[in-house]
Amino acid sequence: MGRIRLLLVVLGASLINACGGGGGGSGGNTQPFVPVPTNTASGTVMFKGAPLAGAAVTVFQTNTNRVVATVATDANGNYSVSGLETSCTLSCKINYQFSASKAGYAFNPFMAANVSGDRLGYVWDPSGKSWYVNSGAAVTRAEYNGSFSNPNGGSGIMFNVVNLNSTVNNSITGANFNAYDGSNPPASVASTGQASSYVAGDDGALKKGVVFPGRRYTDNQDGTVSDNLTGLVWLKNAGCLNAALWANALTEANQLASGACGLTDGSKAGDWRLPNLVELESLVDVSASNPALTTGNPFTSVSTGIYWTSTSYYGGQGGSSNAWAIRMLDGRHINDTASSNLNIKATSTNAVWAVKGTSTGAARLLATGFYVFYASGDDGSLEKGAPLPAPRMRDNGNGTVTDTATGLVWLKKADCIQQSWAAALGTISTLASGQCGLTDGSVAGAWRMPNRKEMQSLADRAQGNMADYFNESFNSSAAGIASQPASFSNFATFQYYWTSSTNAASPGDAWSVFSCDFGVYNIPKGNAGYALAVR
């Protein structure tokens, strides 16, 4: 995905040092000077299908960690940059990353030849991962730890970029970007399915989000089930694949094909995958338990135990060791540590469910944001779902922020409300301009407590600590890259944030989100917790 600024620039001493400097000599050079080959790049920036003029496209050179050029899009949304240097020796690869920016907008890149938006797994520093594509350009995510000063010590800033390995004769066209401002979100948030109301203003009373279709699931009579809400296609027999360690679960799902597990759909190995966390979460209906699936679904052999997802856990335990999982009894997320051995990749055995297709339904799912590759077929390698625009949150300057990914508007001050569940619902129902830093003119009744799906929609699984990331202001130490303000103010760390959704398996509990890892956990309603407000 991406944004960056472009232009030429001879990288001077930095590149000479990187590629080997020239030496002196008394004999001179009798051969005529032959210019070093260079590349060009061009593309278009669009907003709601129309050209966006005045967007800055930045070219960042990863070899030297600096911006080498910036150009603005013209009246037709077009940009072009030339003079991009090519490899200087057989062992030296020059890499450029392009991103777009304009005040009030977030951006996602896409190559005209790859309009689906699938991104290459890209890792900034860990060894053993490839920085480059072999030819052409790819759309990916990059984390600029070395180029930003983060006052609170948080993780690196995320950019969505077009990634170009600038080898000879590798010029590119169609390095395009879509712009978002919250009025054209790339994804939509589904309702939770909650049917019962326990307190005025809760999830069961308001039922916000894309409504479930009258017929949530269609049995395709070929061993598959289509979800009419998201457009994903699931294996009907949810117990056919063997419970397995995480790596084996990925392999089982990837190798699934017609003829196995009752499938007669003509699918072949590689069509199926282990669902990422957002995809598996999309099945959870909070009105149901044992299992937490919409009543009357056509699935068979659904376990009420724990199912793996393909999304590595990038929080306290580290993504290399743990992966996210969901307990299908009630929909609780699983991130437990080694003491309980429930989601450790190398030692935990969990159930396996397979999915295929893309989310094209009324509730189009976001990608998780995870982009680090650990194993073939994992979330970091596939990055399924609508890409997260960047910079994602638009600060409205009135105590609110707009999520450009979903269009939801959030209270920016994240520590204003800390009460029991019912009390927090009451406080939010009377929230208005003049309170909690709001100067937006809102009146009582305009705000609500987010439901489970809305709160989960904020997650970015590339982050090690969501609360720290939300609080972080990113100040560029690389000239030419805009700094970014914090998404929220005073997001409490190591605290639970309420959702308005009740746990059907235990109605005395509400679903909450832990602020650091953003997992969903059931907490007694009488406890004191923090709460955001949304509209």
N, C-alpha and C positions, 0 to 999 in steps of 0.2 A: 504494500500500500504505500502511499507516499506523498511526500512533498520535499522540495529542496530547491536551491537556486542554481542557475546555470550561467555559464559563459566560459570563455576561454581563460587561460592564464598559463604562462609558463611557470612551472613550480620551482624553478630556480634551484638554489642551494639545497633545499630539502630533498628534491628529487635526485639531484646529482649525488648527494650523499647516499640516498637509498639505493641508487642503481649503479654506483661506481663512478667516481670522478675521473676527469681527463688529466693527463700529465703533460708536462712541457716537453719541448724537444727543439733541436736546432735545425732539423732538416726541412721543416715546413711540410705542407700537404699539397701535392700537385694535382689531386683529384678535384673536380668541380664540386661545390657544395650541393648536397642532396637533402632537401627538407625532410624532416622526420614526419611520417604520416600522422594525420590527426583524424578524429571522428567528429561527426555532428549528431545532434539529437533534436527532435522536435515533437510537438504534440499540441493538444488543445485542452483547455480547462472549461468545463461546462457547469452550469447551475440550472437545474430544472429543465434540462434540454436546450438551454440557450447559452450562447457564449458568455463567459465571465471575463470582462476586461479588468486590467489592473491587478490581477493576481501575481504575486511574486513567485517565480520558480527559482529555486536555489539549487546549486550544484555543490555537493560536499564531496571532497576527495578523502577517502578513508585511509589512504596511505599516510597522509600528513595531518589528518584530522583538522582540516580547515575548509572553509568555503572558498571556492575558486571563482565563482561567478554568480550573478543574480540578474534575471531579466524579468520584465513585466509582460503580461499577455496583452495583445493588441485588442482592438475593437471587436475582432472576430474570435477572441479567446485563444489565439495562437501564440506560440513562442517557438524560438529556435535558438540554438547555441552551437557554436563551432569552436574549433581549436582544442577539442578534448584530446589530450595526449594519449598515446598508445604505449604499449610495453616498451621499456627501455632496454631490457636484457631478456634473455631466455627465462631467467628466474624471477623477473620483476613483473608483476601484474598491477596495472593501474586501475583502481576501482572508483567509480563515481556513483553517488546516490542523489536522486532528484526528488525534491519535495515541493509542495505548493503551499502558499499561505496568503491570507488576506484577512484583515480585521473583521470579526463577526462570522467567520466561516470555518468549518472543518473540512478536511479533504481526504479522499481515498484515490489512489492511483489505479489505473488499469492499463494494460497494454492492449492496443486495438486488436491484436491477434489472440488475445486471451481475455475476452470480455467477461468471462465468468468470475474473474477476480480471485481465483485460487492463487495462493501465495507460496513462494518457495520458503522452506524452512531456513531461517537465517539466524546465526548466532554471532554475537559481537565478539566475545573473547574466548570462550572455552575451546580448548584444543580438540582436535579430532572432528570438528565440524567444518563444513566448507563455507567460505566467505563468498564465493563467487559462482556465477553461472558460467557455463563453458562458452556460450555464444549468445548473441542477442541480449535481451534484458529480461529481468523477472521482477515481479511485484512482491514486496516482502515487508517485514517489520524490522526495525533496527533500534537498539537501545544505546543512546549516546552517553555512557557514563563518563567518559574522559573529557567531554567537551562542555560539560555543564557544572556549575557550582550550585549545589543544592544545600541551602542554609540549614535545613533540618536533618541533613544526613540521609535523605531518602534514596531510593533507587534511581536509576537513570531515566531520562525522559524518553518517551517512545515516539518515533516518527514512522509514518507509513511512506515507503519510498519505492521508486523505480531503481533497481539495482543494475548497473552496467559494468561489466568487465571490459575495459576499453582496450581490446586487442586490435591489431591492424585489420582494416576493412570491416569494422563492427559498428558502423553508424546505425542509429535507430530512428524510426519514425513511429508515430502513434503512441508515444509515451504520454498518455492522457490522464486527466484528473477529473473527478466529480466533486462538486462542492455541496456542502450541507449547512443549513443554519437552524435546524430544528423544525422548519415548516415542511421539509421533505425527507423525513427520517428513512433510512434504508431498512429499518426493521420495525416490527410492531409487537406490543406486549399482549399476550393472551390473558384472559381471565383465569382465575385459579380453579374454578369449578365450585367454590364454596357456596352452599345453598342455605345454610342456617345462619341466622344472625344472633349474636349473644349480647351485644351492646350497640347502641345507636352509633352509626358511623363506621362500623366494622366492615370487613370484606363481604360478609354475607348480606349486609344491608345495601351496600353500594354496587357490588358486582362489577367493578371496573375492569377494563381490558377487552380484547376481542372475544366476543361471545362464542362459546362452543357451538358448532353446527348442530342442528337437530339430530343428525346421525354422525356422531363423532368419528366412528371407525367403519370402514368397509372391508368385509372379508372378500378378498379377490378370488377365492376358491382355487388358489394355486400355491397355497402355503404361505402367502403373504397377506398383510393387513395394511391398508392405507389409512393414515391419519388425515382426516378431512380438515383438521384445524391447521396443521403445519405443512402438509404435503409430503411428509416423510413416509417411507414404506418400511414396515417392520416384519421380522420373522414371526409368523403366527405362533409357532411352538417356542415359547420363551424358556423352555427347559430342555430343549434338545441338545444344545451344545454343552459339553462337559464343563463343570466348575473347574477353574484353572488359576494358575499364577498369572500375573498381568501380561507378561510377554506371550505366554501361550494363549491367553484370551484374545489378544490381537491377532495371532496367527489363525486361530480357529475361525474367527469372524471373517478374516480376509480370504480364507480358503473355501468358505461356504459357497456352494453352487447348486444349481438345479439337480435334483436327484437325491439330495440329502435333506434330512429334516422335513420331509413331506413336500419339498419344493418341486413344482412343475412349471416354474415361471420362465425357464430358459436362461436364468442368470448363470454367470460363470465366475470362477475365482477372480477376485479383485473387485467385483461389483458390491460386495457387502463389506461392512466395517463395524468395529466396535464404536458405539455412539460416544460423542464427547459429552461433557457434563451438561451443557445447555440442551442437547438433544434428549438425553435420558431424563432430565428434569422436566422436559415438555410433556412427558407421559403422566407426571404426577398430578392427580386430581385431589385437592385437599379436602373435598367433601367425603372422600372414601378412605377406607383402611382395610388392611388384610385381604387383598392388597390395595394400595393407594392408586387405583385405576378407575376410570369412569365406569359406573355400573352398566352391565350389558355388553361389555367389550367382548370381541370374539377370540381373544388370545387364549391359549391353552398352556397348562403347566407353568403358570407364573409362580415363581418363588416369592415368599414373603421375606426372604433373606436379603443378602447384599449383592448388588450387581456392580461389576466394574464399569468405569468409563475410560475412554482413551486419553483423558486429560490428566497430566501429571500434576501433583500437588506442589505448588511453587511457594509454599509458605514456610513455616518454621522448620519442618522436617526436610525440606528440599525436594525439588521435583524429581531428582534422579532416584530417590528411594521410595517415594509414595505416589499413589495416584488416587484421584477422587473416586468415590463410590457412593451409591445410594441404597438405603435400606427400603425395599419395596413394601414392607409391612405398612409404613406410614409416610414414607418420603423423606426421612431424615438423611442428611448428608453425613458421610463417614470420612473422617480425616484422622482417626485415632492414632496415637503414637505406638511405639513398639510394645508398650506394656499390654496392649490388647490385641495386637497383631491382626488388625482388621483391614488395613489398606496398604500394607507394605508389599511392594511389587514382587520381591524375591521370595516371600514366605507366606503371604496371605492367599488363600484359595477362595475365590468368589464366583458367583454365577455369571453367565455370559449371554448377552442378548445382542442380536445383530440388526443393523439398520442399513438402508441404502437410499439413494436419491438425494435431492436437495430440498430445502425448505422453500416452497413456492406458494404456500397456502396463505389464508388471510392473516395468520399469525406467522410472519416470516421471522425466523430465528436469527439472532446475532451469533457471530463467532464468539468463542470464549475469550479470544485475545491471546491465547497461548501460542507461541511460535517456535519454541525450542524443540528440536528433533531428538527423540530418544530411541525410537524403534519404528520400523516400517509399519505404516497404518495407524500410528498414534495421532493425537490431536495436533501436535507440533508439526507433523509432516503433511497433514491434510488441511488443517485450518478451515473446516467446513462452517458455513454460515455467512451472514452479511458482515463484511469487514467493519471493524470499529473505526469511525472517522477520527481524525486527529488534527488539531487538539480537540478532544471530544466535547468538553464542557464550554459553553459560551456564557461568560459572566455578563449579566444584564445590567449591572451597576445599580441595582435597587434592592439588594438583599436576596436575589434569586439567581439561579443558574439554569440554563436550558441544556438538556442532553440532546446533542445533535443526532445521536444514534436512534433515539426513540421518540423525540419530540416532547417528552415530559419536562415540566418545569419544577425545580426543587428549591426548597428553602436552603440558602447557602450556609447559614449559621447552624452548625450541626450539634452544638452542645446546649441549645436553649431549652430543650424539653427532656427531663429525666424524671419519670414517674412510673407508677404501676401501669399495666396495660390499659385498663379502663380509664384511669385518670388521664393518661396521655391522649387517648382518643378524644376525651372531652376537651382537653386543652387545644388540640389541633382543630376541633370543630369551631372554636371561637377565634382562632388565629386570624389576625388582620394587619394591615399596614400600620406601622408604628410600634409593632412588637417584633422581637427577635431580629432586629436589624432591617425589617422590611420597610421600604419606601415605595412600594409598587402600586399603591392604591387598592390593594385587595381588601375584601370585606369578609366578615365572619361567614363561614360556610363555603368559602372558596377553596379551602385546603382540606386535605384528608391524609390519614396515615397510609403509607404505601402498603399494598398487599404483597404477598410472598413473591409473585412474579415480577412486580414492579421493583421491589428492593433488589432482587437478584439481577435485574437488568443492568444495574450499575457496575457489576463485577467486571474486572479485567484480570484474567487468570495468568497474565504475564507478570503481575505484580507479586512481590514477596509479602507485602503488607499493605492492604488496601487503605487503611486509615492513614498511615504515613504518606502514602501516595496522594490521597485526597488533600492532605494538608500542605503538600510540597509546592513551593514556588521554584520554578526552574529558571535560573539566570545563566544565559549563554556566555561562555568564555570564548566562543568562536565568533568573530565578527561576521555579521550577515545572517545570523539565525536569531529569530525573534524569541525572547524569553516568554514564559507562560506563567500566569498567576495560578494560585492554588484553586482546585476545583471547588472545595468547601472550606469553611473556616472552623477550626477547632473540632475536627472529627475525632471523637474519643477513641483512644487505642485500648485494646484488650477489654472491650465492652460489648454488650449485646444491644442491638438496635431492633426494636419491635417491628413486626409487620402486623397488619390488621387481620391476618388469617389465623384461624383457630385450628389446632391439631385435632382432626376427627377421631384419632385413636385415643386421645386424652383431652377432652374439651376444657379441662382446667389449665391446659398449656396453650400458649400461642407460639406460632412459628416466629423465630427471631433470626437475625443474621449477626454472626460474630464479626466485629469490625475489622479484624486483622486478616483472617483468611476468607471471609465472606461466605462461609458455609452456613447452611440452614439447620438450626437446632431448635428443639422444643424447650421452652422455658415457662415455669409457672407464672400465670398471669399476675399474681400478687407481688412478684419481684419488682424491684425498681430497674428500669432500663431506659436507655436513650431512645429518642424517636426523631426521625426526619418528617418533613411534611412535603406533599407533592400535589400538583394539580395539572 
